[in-house]
């Protein structure tokens, strides 16, 4: 096997030492909220910057324990679909 493939599997992508997807979701949610709060209410941005740092630190700590959390979240989103049963039975039956 190629070393590049093994390195990509063993070392998932990170941003600022955190897993890619949770860090991007954190920033994508908190930055617009910060700018809206500054524009509408004239709030101090240090409140939001401190919350961004605290949440990012928690994400980095969890990402150190489980580095593949981004892939796990993506797989859960693709596979967690409820099936419609064609026949009346208890539980989920994966009928076509």
C-alpha positions, -999 to +999 in steps of 0.1 A: +000+000+000+010+036-004+022+055+026+000+085+016-032+064+019-022+050+053-013+085+065-047+099+054-065+071+072-044+072+103-043+110+106-077+126+098-078+163+089-077+188+117-081+226+120-063+242+150-056+208+166-093+198+165-113+175+142-124+192+110-162+189+111-170+198+147-146+228+146-162+241+114-197+237+128-186+255+160-172+284+139-201+284+114-226+288+143-209+311+166-194+337+142-228+347+127-244+348+161-216+370+173-219+394+144-257+396+147-254+403+185-229+430+179-250+446+151-284+443+168-276+447+205-241+462+205-227+434+227-191+430+235-174+405+212-152+392+240-181+372+254-184+353+221-147+350+216-144+334+250-172+310+243-156+301+210-123+293+228-140+273+255-160+252+230-130+247+208-110+235+237-136+210+245-137+198+209-099+195+209-100+175+241-127+151+227-108+150+194-077+138+211-096+109+226-115+101+193-097+116+163-122+101+138-152+120+151-157+138+118-160+106+099-183+091+125-207+121+123-207+119+085-214+081+085-242+086+111-259+112+089-258+089+059-269+057+076-294+069+102-325+068+080-357+052+091-371+025+068-407+020+058-419-015+064-438-030+035-453-056+058-468-051+093-442-064+117-425-051+148-392-034+145-373-021+116-371-044+086-350-034+057-373-044+029-368-029-006 
